[in-house]
Amino acid sequence: MNLITNKILLFFPIRYFTNWIKFIKGTFIFKINLNYKLNKNKFISNIISQEKRLIKKKSFSIKYRGEIAHSNKKPRPQKGTGKSRAGTLNSPLWKGGGVIFGPNIKFSLIKITNKTLKISKYLLILNKKNNILIIKLLTKFPYYSKTILNHIKIQLVNVGISLNSKILFINTTRHNLNNIFKLVNVKIIDIFNLLTFDLLIYNYIIIFI
């Protein structure tokens, strides 16, 4: 399999949190060592499907006769009743007993290497480099839900981003911004929980540093 290695530098201006139109001195640099494969396979879609399998948790499960918590006492005597023999209440023939066939949790090993994950994220960042904003958070700003919600709405409009568009906020700081504001088309995610699927479906990416 042929591989081509390119070293790419992406420069982004850093904006003030109080005013997203003004810039801070200095630039934010993405250093990317991109190794992309020269083949016709669906590279990013395969990684997204693997990520969905890792996230998806199957909670439905039945109990077989060995997993029922009944005692081992015989439900009725062996002889003298004129009925068939019954050894345990765990039998599927009894009400409250185990199930013969049914859904159960299946454990499957899905391996995604860090190298392929980085390549997929780098490719999506390159494709959306014009829709990425870098915002510098201030420690003295009051992070209350109402004030920060109105402030971010105003700043998005000032920058030219519609509130109806899909926006992804990536938090790289120690501040907990997950429950600050809730909008339909907006998602706040920590940098360590970032998925390739998130970079794909959202139109704008705003990174808090």
C-alpha positions as a LaTeX table, in Angstrom:
\begin{tabular}{lrrr}
\hline
Residue & $x$ (\AA) & $y$ (\AA) & $z$ (\AA) \\
\hline
Met1 & 0.00 & 0.00 & 0.00 \\
Asn2 & 1.45 & 3.32 & $-1.04$ \\
Leu3 & 1.72 & 6.10 & 1.51 \\
Ile4 & 2.52 & 9.76 & 0.96 \\
Thr5 & 3.67 & 11.91 & 3.88 \\
Asn6 & 3.06 & 15.65 & 3.87 \\
Lys7 & 3.88 & 18.13 & 6.61 \\
Ile8 & 1.21 & 20.81 & 6.72 \\
Leu9 & 0.99 & 23.90 & 8.93 \\
Leu10 & $-2.36$ & 25.61 & 9.47 \\
Phe11 & $-2.30$ & 29.12 & 10.98 \\
Phe12 & $-5.37$ & 30.47 & 12.80 \\
Pro13 & $-5.72$ & 33.88 & 14.48 \\
Ile14 & $-6.68$ & 33.84 & 18.16 \\
Arg15 & $-9.76$ & 35.87 & 19.08 \\
Tyr16 & $-10.84$ & 37.49 & 22.34 \\
Phe17 & $-13.73$ & 35.81 & 24.12 \\
Thr18 & $-15.30$ & 39.15 & 24.96 \\
Asn19 & $-15.19$ & 40.25 & 21.32 \\
Trp20 & $-14.71$ & 37.64 & 18.60 \\
Ile21 & $-13.94$ & 40.27 & 15.97 \\
Lys22 & $-10.75$ & 41.43 & 17.73 \\
Phe23 & $-7.57$ & 39.36 & 17.54 \\
Ile24 & $-4.87$ & 38.62 & 20.10 \\
Lys25 & $-1.21$ & 38.89 & 19.18 \\
Gly26 & 0.05 & 35.51 & 18.08 \\
Thr27 & $-1.37$ & 32.66 & 16.06 \\
Phe28 & $-2.62$ & 29.16 & 16.76 \\
Ile29 & $-0.73$ & 26.58 & 14.68 \\
Phe30 & $-1.86$ & 23.11 & 13.70 \\
Lys31 & 1.14 & 20.91 & 12.93 \\
Ile32 & $-0.06$ & 18.03 & 10.80 \\
Asn33 & 1.95 & 15.09 & 9.54 \\
Leu34 & $-0.56$ & 13.66 & 7.11 \\
Asn35 & $-0.18$ & 10.15 & 5.78 \\
Tyr36 & $-3.07$ & 9.43 & 3.46 \\
Lys37 & $-3.57$ & 6.19 & 1.59 \\
Leu38 & $-3.76$ & 6.03 & $-2.17$ \\
Asn39 & $-6.68$ & 3.66 & $-2.46$ \\
Lys40 & $-10.36$ & 3.83 & $-3.31$ \\
Asn41 & $-11.65$ & 2.51 & 0.01 \\
Lys42 & $-14.06$ & 4.58 & 2.08 \\
Phe43 & $-11.51$ & 5.60 & 4.68 \\
Ile44 & $-13.47$ & 8.09 & 6.81 \\
Ser45 & $-16.80$ & 6.28 & 6.55 \\
Asn46 & $-15.20$ & 3.04 & 7.76 \\
Ile47 & $-13.74$ & 4.79 & 10.80 \\
Ile48 & $-17.09$ & 6.43 & 11.60 \\
Ser49 & $-18.87$ & 3.08 & 11.42 \\
Gln50 & $-16.28$ & 1.59 & 13.80 \\
Glu51 & $-16.73$ & 4.51 & 16.21 \\
Lys52 & $-20.50$ & 3.97 & 16.23 \\
Arg53 & $-20.00$ & 0.32 & 17.09 \\
Leu54 & $-17.81$ & 1.26 & 20.03 \\
Ile55 & $-20.33$ & 3.82 & 21.32 \\
Lys56 & $-23.43$ & 1.71 & 20.80 \\
Lys57 & $-24.26$ & $-0.30$ & 23.91 \\
Lys58 & $-26.78$ & $-3.12$ & 23.79 \\
Ser59 & $-28.69$ & $-3.08$ & 27.06 \\
Phe60 & $-31.31$ & $-5.69$ & 26.16 \\
Ser61 & $-30.64$ & $-9.17$ & 27.44 \\
Ile62 & $-32.66$ & $-12.20$ & 28.50 \\
Lys63 & $-31.91$ & $-14.65$ & 31.31 \\
Tyr64 & $-31.27$ & $-18.28$ & 30.64 \\
Arg65 & $-32.26$ & $-20.97$ & 33.12 \\
Gly66 & $-28.82$ & $-20.87$ & 34.74 \\
Glu67 & $-29.18$ & $-17.14$ & 35.50 \\
Ile68 & $-32.54$ & $-17.26$ & 37.31 \\
Ala69 & $-32.40$ & $-16.65$ & 41.07 \\
His70 & $-34.92$ & $-19.32$ & 42.12 \\
Ser71 & $-34.00$ & $-21.96$ & 44.69 \\
Asn72 & $-33.29$ & $-25.58$ & 43.83 \\
Lys73 & $-36.38$ & $-26.83$ & 45.63 \\
Lys74 & $-38.67$ & $-29.10$ & 43.64 \\
Pro75 & $-41.97$ & $-27.36$ & 42.85 \\
Arg76 & $-43.96$ & $-30.55$ & 43.59 \\
Pro77 & $-43.25$ & $-34.12$ & 44.68 \\
Gln78 & $-41.81$ & $-36.54$ & 42.19 \\
Lys79 & $-44.65$ & $-39.08$ & 42.53 \\
Gly80 & $-48.21$ & $-39.24$ & 43.73 \\
Thr81 & $-49.68$ & $-36.16$ & 42.04 \\
Gly82 & $-50.43$ & $-37.65$ & 38.64 \\
Lys83 & $-48.58$ & $-34.81$ & 36.94 \\
Ser84 & $-45.34$ & $-34.73$ & 35.01 \\
Arg85 & $-42.02$ & $-34.56$ & 36.79 \\
Ala86 & $-40.67$ & $-31.08$ & 37.56 \\
Gly87 & $-37.19$ & $-30.55$ & 38.89 \\
Thr88 & $-36.78$ & $-26.78$ & 39.22 \\
Leu89 & $-38.60$ & $-23.49$ & 38.78 \\
Asn90 & $-35.79$ & $-22.29$ & 36.52 \\
Ser91 & $-37.15$ & $-24.38$ & 33.68 \\
Pro92 & $-38.53$ & $-22.42$ & 30.69 \\
Leu93 & $-41.77$ & $-24.39$ & 31.05 \\
Trp94 & $-42.63$ & $-22.54$ & 34.26 \\
Lys95 & $-43.77$ & $-18.96$ & 34.64 \\
Gly96 & $-40.85$ & $-16.85$ & 35.75 \\
Gly97 & $-38.35$ & $-19.36$ & 34.46 \\
Gly98 & $-35.52$ & $-18.92$ & 32.01 \\
Val99 & $-35.81$ & $-18.22$ & 28.30 \\
Ile100 & $-34.76$ & $-20.77$ & 25.69 \\
Phe101 & $-33.94$ & $-18.38$ & 22.82 \\
Gly102 & $-33.62$ & $-14.61$ & 22.94 \\
Pro103 & $-31.36$ & $-11.58$ & 22.49 \\
Asn104 & $-28.21$ & $-11.32$ & 24.54 \\
Ile105 & $-25.21$ & $-9.03$ & 24.79 \\
Lys106 & $-22.43$ & $-9.99$ & 22.41 \\
Phe107 & $-18.89$ & $-8.81$ & 23.07 \\
Ser108 & $-16.92$ & $-8.05$ & 19.92 \\
Leu109 & $-13.38$ & $-6.71$ & 19.72 \\
Ile110 & $-13.10$ & $-3.65$ & 17.46 \\
Lys111 & $-9.62$ & $-2.20$ & 17.11 \\
Ile112 & $-9.03$ & 1.33 & 15.85 \\
Thr113 & $-5.43$ & 2.47 & 15.80 \\
Asn114 & $-4.50$ & 5.96 & 16.94 \\
Lys115 & $-2.77$ & 6.61 & 13.64 \\
Thr116 & $-5.90$ & 6.07 & 11.56 \\
Leu117 & $-7.95$ & 8.20 & 13.96 \\
Lys118 & $-5.48$ & 11.07 & 13.66 \\
Ile119 & $-5.45$ & 10.84 & 9.87 \\
Ser120 & $-9.25$ & 10.97 & 9.66 \\
Lys121 & $-9.44$ & 13.99 & 11.97 \\
Tyr122 & $-6.63$ & 15.78 & 10.13 \\
Leu123 & $-8.41$ & 15.29 & 6.82 \\
Leu124 & $-11.63$ & 16.79 & 8.15 \\
Ile125 & $-9.80$ & 19.72 & 9.74 \\
Leu126 & $-8.15$ & 20.44 & 6.41 \\
Asn127 & $-11.51$ & 20.36 & 4.65 \\
Lys128 & $-13.08$ & 22.75 & 7.17 \\
Lys129 & $-10.13$ & 25.04 & 7.81 \\
Asn130 & $-12.12$ & 28.08 & 6.64 \\
Asn131 & $-14.87$ & 27.40 & 9.19 \\
Ile132 & $-12.67$ & 27.06 & 12.29 \\
Leu133 & $-12.44$ & 29.77 & 14.98 \\
Ile134 & $-9.98$ & 29.85 & 17.90 \\
Ile135 & $-11.31$ & 31.62 & 21.01 \\
Lys136 & $-9.24$ & 32.50 & 24.08 \\
Leu137 & $-11.24$ & 31.99 & 27.29 \\
Leu138 & $-10.82$ & 34.42 & 30.16 \\
Thr139 & $-10.71$ & 33.24 & 33.77 \\
Lys140 & $-12.42$ & 36.41 & 35.10 \\
Phe141 & $-15.50$ & 36.12 & 32.89 \\
Pro142 & $-18.65$ & 35.07 & 34.84 \\
Tyr143 & $-19.60$ & 31.71 & 33.38 \\
Tyr144 & $-23.31$ & 31.79 & 34.11 \\
Ser145 & $-25.81$ & 30.12 & 31.82 \\
Lys146 & $-27.88$ & 33.15 & 30.87 \\
Thr147 & $-25.04$ & 35.61 & 30.42 \\
Ile148 & $-22.78$ & 33.29 & 28.43 \\
Leu149 & $-25.68$ & 32.12 & 26.27 \\
Asn150 & $-26.62$ & 35.64 & 25.23 \\
His151 & $-22.98$ & 36.58 & 24.80 \\
Ile152 & $-22.20$ & 33.64 & 22.49 \\
Lys153 & $-25.34$ & 34.27 & 20.43 \\
Ile154 & $-24.30$ & 37.89 & 19.87 \\
Gln155 & $-20.73$ & 36.95 & 18.98 \\
Leu156 & $-21.86$ & 34.28 & 16.51 \\
Val157 & $-24.02$ & 36.82 & 14.70 \\
Asn158 & $-21.17$ & 39.36 & 14.68 \\
Val159 & $-18.81$ & 36.86 & 13.09 \\
Gly160 & $-21.41$ & 35.96 & 10.46 \\
Ile161 & $-22.45$ & 32.51 & 11.68 \\
Ser162 & $-26.15$ & 31.75 & 11.58 \\
Leu163 & $-27.75$ & 30.39 & 14.74 \\
Asn164 & $-29.53$ & 27.76 & 12.63 \\
Ser165 & $-26.27$ & 26.23 & 11.40 \\
Lys166 & $-24.66$ & 23.25 & 13.11 \\
Ile167 & $-21.87$ & 24.43 & 15.42 \\
Leu168 & $-19.35$ & 22.30 & 17.33 \\
Phe169 & $-17.62$ & 23.78 & 20.38 \\
Ile170 & $-14.42$ & 21.99 & 21.39 \\
Asn171 & $-13.29$ & 22.68 & 24.95 \\
Thr172 & $-9.56$ & 22.34 & 25.63 \\
Thr173 & $-9.61$ & 24.20 & 28.97 \\
Arg174 & $-10.33$ & 23.15 & 32.55 \\
His175 & $-13.67$ & 24.97 & 32.60 \\
Asn176 & $-16.78$ & 22.79 & 32.55 \\
Leu177 & $-18.88$ & 24.19 & 29.71 \\
Asn178 & $-21.08$ & 21.17 & 29.06 \\
Asn179 & $-24.20$ & 22.38 & 30.89 \\
Ile180 & $-23.83$ & 26.12 & 30.36 \\
Phe181 & $-26.16$ & 26.52 & 27.40 \\
Lys182 & $-28.29$ & 24.15 & 25.39 \\
Leu183 & $-29.20$ & 24.81 & 21.77 \\
Val184 & $-30.60$ & 22.44 & 19.20 \\
Asn185 & $-27.82$ & 22.71 & 16.62 \\
Val186 & $-24.94$ & 23.24 & 19.07 \\
Lys187 & $-22.78$ & 20.62 & 20.76 \\
Ile188 & $-20.06$ & 21.14 & 23.37 \\
Ile189 & $-17.49$ & 18.37 & 23.61 \\
Asp190 & $-14.23$ & 17.88 & 25.45 \\
Ile191 & $-11.09$ & 17.54 & 23.37 \\
Phe192 & $-10.48$ & 14.01 & 24.68 \\
Asn193 & $-13.97$ & 12.86 & 23.62 \\
Leu194 & $-13.78$ & 14.24 & 20.09 \\
Leu195 & $-14.93$ & 11.85 & 17.38 \\
Thr196 & $-14.48$ & 11.84 & 13.64 \\
Phe197 & $-18.26$ & 11.85 & 13.23 \\
Asp198 & $-18.53$ & 15.17 & 15.12 \\
Leu199 & $-16.05$ & 16.86 & 12.80 \\
Leu200 & $-17.95$ & 15.59 & 9.79 \\
Ile201 & $-21.55$ & 16.59 & 10.48 \\
Tyr202 & $-21.04$ & 20.08 & 11.97 \\
Asn203 & $-20.61$ & 23.09 & 9.71 \\
Tyr204 & $-18.55$ & 25.31 & 12.03 \\
Ile205 & $-15.92$ & 24.36 & 14.59 \\
Ile206 & $-15.09$ & 26.71 & 17.47 \\
Ile207 & $-12.17$ & 25.77 & 19.71 \\
Phe208 & $-11.84$ & 27.26 & 23.21 \\
Ile209 & $-8.25$ & 27.49 & 24.44 \\
\hline
\end{tabular}
